[in-house]
């Protein structure tokens, strides 16, 4: 069985690597184009391209895959595996692969279709998520599911941490799925439309902390935005990036306005009043500064009790 792999970011590395280590023949990789990175705008290849080159796998980087049907067909793939590729496939692309197109989706279906299943699970306070190997069709993440693997989400797990775990889970799940496809004997589970939803792409415009919200909503927002696009709060003196936060129950009854710093003692931490209690900002970053513990920021007297974040 000859496989073409389409993926782009770091999330797709473990699945690609595991396909090779499991003895599957990957005849080509399709990925997004190189993009400028950093302040100097240095043209940088996507992670999947770098790994494919290391493994000696041919790489295609069409601006739009539907405009490179000849090149993709020439790879000789019987089956396409997609994993965070970043482009919507047309019917012409799906028709290139006699054994189908199979997507590694980092969320439980049909509840988390769309662009941000990992972040959205955290933002919504879910306690469980997983990976689905889905047969791709024209609808957005609507295809029938071949393999589903579930995993619990801890109360402190960040987007980056959960993404790393789901990447490994996806690597195991796609190998399990392909073993089933090799035999030709497998059953697909159609998705129900009950409870189905599509989650939007998450950007910086969604990352601002509103301290009038509940403790849990704020903590989940911070978790879901770490490491990117990073939650932030606004003072008159500028913005503060927030990488980690936790409930501060000993200050739930403290007097103060929403967003007010109600404690600035380094030993107790940077405590901010919110809708139903208070949160401790445990890892932060001032504009132009480095990431540090909230208590270390207080040691430098950069923030003080009584200052108020704009909600």
C-alpha positions as a printed Julia matrix, in Angstrom:
311×3 Matrix{Float64}:
   0.0    0.0     0.0
   1.58   3.24   -1.19
   0.77   6.27    0.96
   0.92  10.01    0.34
   1.02  12.08    3.53
  -0.34  15.65    3.64
   0.5   17.69    6.74
   2.21  20.88    7.77
   2.84  21.78   11.46
   4.66  20.05   14.3
   1.47  18.21   15.24
   1.85  16.1    12.08
   5.42  14.96   12.79
   4.7   12.02   15.12
   2.12  10.47   12.74
   4.47  10.73    9.75
   7.38   9.31   11.72
   5.27   6.44   13.06
   4.09   5.49    9.59
   7.69   5.05    8.5
   8.74   3.23   11.67
   5.75   0.9    11.3
   6.9   -0.18    7.86
   4.45   1.7     5.65
   5.62   2.96    2.27
   5.23   6.75    2.17
   5.87   7.7    -1.45
   5.47  11.44   -1.02
   4.61  14.32    1.25
   2.41  17.3     0.41
   2.77  20.35    2.63
   2.29  24.11    2.68
   4.86  26.53    1.29
   7.84  27.95    3.16
   6.91  31.09    5.09
   8.78  34.07    6.59
   9.46  33.67   10.31
  10.72  35.99   13.02
  11.53  39.67   12.92
  13.92  39.23   10.0
  11.35  37.35    7.96
  13.65  34.42    7.22
  11.98  31.98    4.82
  11.41  28.81    6.86
  10.14  25.4     5.74
   7.19  23.84    7.58
   8.13  21.13   10.11
   6.73  18.31    7.96
   8.93  19.31    5.01
  12.02  19.26    7.21
  11.24  15.77    8.51
  10.36  14.46    5.06
  13.71  15.66    3.72
  15.49  13.93    6.6
  13.62  10.71    5.78
  14.35  11.01    2.06
  10.69  11.38    1.05
   9.8   13.51   -2.01
   8.02  16.76   -1.09
   5.41  18.78   -2.97
   4.42  22.3    -1.88
   1.64  23.44   -4.22
  -0.02  26.74   -3.43
  -3.31  24.89   -3.9
  -3.36  21.1    -4.05
  -6.29  21.1    -6.48
  -4.0   22.87   -8.97
  -1.32  20.16   -8.7
  -3.35  17.04   -9.55
  -0.8   15.8   -12.09
   2.12  16.1    -9.65
   0.18  14.44   -6.82
  -0.98  11.61   -9.1
   2.61  11.07  -10.26
   3.62  10.15   -6.69
   1.74   6.89   -7.22
  -0.14   6.9    -3.94
  -3.06   4.55   -3.39
  -4.15   6.25   -0.17
  -3.8    9.75    1.26
  -3.33  10.45    4.98
  -3.99  14.05    6.01
  -3.0   15.6     9.32
  -3.35  19.35    9.92
  -2.54  20.0     6.27
  -4.33  23.33    6.13
  -6.19  23.11    2.82
  -9.68  21.92    1.92
  -9.62  19.01   -0.55
 -11.79  18.98   -3.65
 -13.51  15.94   -5.15
 -10.82  15.81   -7.83
  -8.19  15.3    -5.14
 -10.27  12.7    -3.29
 -10.71  10.76   -6.54
  -6.94  10.36   -6.98
  -6.72   7.72   -4.25
  -8.44   4.34   -4.8
  -8.09   3.38   -1.12
  -9.47   6.69    0.08
  -8.38   9.79    1.94
  -8.11   9.44    5.72
  -7.8   12.34    8.13
  -6.26  12.39   11.61
  -8.65  14.69   13.45
  -7.6   15.97   16.88
 -11.04  16.0    18.47
 -14.12  13.89   19.08
 -16.61  13.89   16.24
 -19.19  15.24   15.56
 -18.8   17.54   18.57
 -15.6   19.29   17.51
 -15.44  19.65   13.76
 -13.46  22.48   12.25
 -10.27  24.43   12.76
  -9.64  24.47   16.52
 -10.78  21.24   18.2
  -7.94  21.13   20.73
  -8.18  24.73   21.88
 -11.97  24.71   21.87
 -12.09  21.65   24.14
  -9.97  23.48   26.7
 -11.87  26.75   26.36
 -15.14  24.88   26.93
 -13.8   23.14   30.03
 -14.09  19.63   28.58
 -12.72  16.77   30.68
 -12.21  14.41   27.74
 -11.1   14.61   24.13
  -9.49  12.29   21.62
  -8.43  11.55   18.07
 -10.6   10.27   15.23
  -9.41   8.66   12.01
 -12.08   9.76    9.58
 -12.68   8.96    5.91
 -12.64  12.34    4.22
 -15.55  13.53    2.12
 -16.48  16.97    0.8
 -18.22  18.08    4.0
 -16.18  19.73    6.75
 -15.09  16.85    9.02
 -18.35  15.02    8.34
 -16.92  11.69    7.13
 -17.47   8.32    8.78
 -15.06   7.33   11.56
 -12.85   4.23   11.41
 -10.89   4.58   14.67
 -11.58   6.68   17.77
  -9.16   7.0    20.69
 -10.15   8.94   23.84
  -8.09  10.6    26.56
  -8.77  12.65   29.69
  -7.85  16.34   29.94
  -6.36  17.55   33.22
  -7.44  20.82   34.86
  -4.04  22.39   34.22
  -3.16  21.05   30.75
  -2.38  23.73   28.18
  -3.11  23.79   24.46
   0.54  23.03   23.73
   0.72  20.14   26.19
  -2.53  18.56   25.02
  -1.57  19.02   21.38
   1.68  17.12   21.95
  -0.2   14.23   23.57
  -2.83  14.09   20.84
  -0.13  14.06   18.18
   1.27  10.86   19.71
  -2.23   9.42   20.08
  -2.91  10.25   16.44
   0.31   8.51   15.43
  -0.89   5.31   17.1
  -4.44   5.63   15.76
  -3.47   6.06   12.11
  -1.3    2.94   12.18
  -4.18   1.02   13.75
  -6.52   2.33   11.03
  -4.18   1.47    8.17
  -3.73  -2.06    9.48
  -7.52  -2.44    9.23
  -7.58  -0.96    5.73
  -4.82  -3.34    4.62
  -7.05  -6.31    5.41
  -9.98  -4.82    3.54
 -12.22  -5.82    6.43
 -13.31  -2.87    8.51
 -16.45  -1.07    9.57
 -17.04   2.66    9.42
 -19.23   4.52   11.91
 -21.26   7.33   10.3
 -21.36  10.55   12.27
 -24.59  11.63   13.89
 -25.66  15.22   13.39
 -26.93  15.36   16.97
 -24.66  17.67   18.94
 -22.56  18.45   15.86
 -20.76  21.78   15.8
 -17.97  23.5    13.9
 -15.34  25.35   15.91
 -13.75  28.48   14.5
 -10.1   29.32   14.05
  -8.68  30.91   17.22
  -6.8   34.19   16.89
  -5.37  36.97   19.03
  -8.75  38.7    18.95
 -10.11  35.87   21.1
  -7.27  35.93   23.64
  -8.05  39.0    25.75
  -8.93  38.22   29.37
 -12.16  39.71   30.68
 -11.92  39.58   34.48
 -15.69  39.93   34.84
 -15.87  36.28   33.75
 -15.68  33.32   36.15
 -12.49  31.86   37.6
 -12.86  28.7    35.55
 -13.52  30.58   32.3
 -10.41  32.7    32.81
  -8.18  29.76   33.72
  -9.46  27.82   30.7
  -8.84  30.79   28.41
  -5.26  31.07   29.6
  -4.71  27.32   29.15
  -6.29  27.32   25.7
  -4.12  30.19   24.45
  -0.77  28.77   25.65
   1.59  28.76   23.78
  -0.23  30.74   21.08
  -1.8   33.17   20.5
  -1.27  33.83   24.27
  -3.9   35.26   26.62
  -3.4   38.88   27.61
  -4.88  41.54   29.86
  -4.7   45.31   29.51
  -3.61  47.94   32.04
  -3.34  51.67   31.45
   0.43  51.11   31.29
   0.21  48.41   28.64
  -0.56  44.75   28.05
   0.43  41.75   30.11
   0.7   38.33   28.48
  -0.56  35.53   30.72
   0.77  32.01   30.17
  -0.53  30.31   33.32
  -3.2   31.05   35.9
  -4.96  29.19   38.69
  -7.84  29.71   41.11
  -6.94  31.67   44.27
  -9.69  30.48   46.66
  -8.19  32.25   49.67
  -9.0   35.54   47.93
 -12.47  34.68   46.58
 -14.1   37.02   49.11
 -11.58  39.84   48.74
 -13.08  43.28   48.1
 -12.33  44.87   44.77
 -13.55  45.63   41.28
 -13.36  43.08   38.48
  -9.78  43.14   37.17
  -8.34  44.78   40.29
  -5.07  43.5    41.7
  -6.08  42.55   45.26
  -2.72  41.18   46.39
   0.81  42.08   45.37
   2.78  40.18   48.0
   5.35  38.01   46.19
   4.86  35.16   48.67
   1.12  34.96   47.91
   1.39  35.87   44.23
  -0.25  38.2    41.74
  -3.96  37.95   42.56
  -6.68  39.54   40.43
 -10.38  39.85   41.3
 -12.78  38.28   38.81
 -16.46  37.51   38.33
 -16.93  34.86   40.99
 -13.67  34.94   42.95
 -10.03  35.58   42.17
  -7.24  34.14   40.03
  -3.5   33.9    40.62
  -1.43  34.77   37.56
   1.5   32.39   37.92
   3.4   32.96   34.66
   3.33  36.29   32.86
   5.23  38.57   30.51
   5.29  42.34   30.2
   5.54  43.82   26.71
   9.17  43.62   25.63
  10.12  41.54   28.64
  10.73  37.87   29.32
   8.38  35.25   30.69
   8.53  34.98   34.46
   6.64  33.92   37.54
   3.98  36.38   38.67
   5.73  36.55   42.04
   9.0   37.58   40.36
   7.22  40.37   38.54
   5.95  41.62   41.88
   9.46  41.55   43.32
  10.38  44.16   40.73
   7.33  46.27   41.75
   6.17  46.41   38.13
   2.57  45.9    39.29
   0.91  46.95   42.53
  -2.24  46.33   44.53
  -5.1   48.55   43.45
  -4.19  48.67   39.76
  -7.08  47.53   37.58
  -7.03  45.57   34.33
  -9.51  46.9    31.79
 -12.32  44.37   31.29
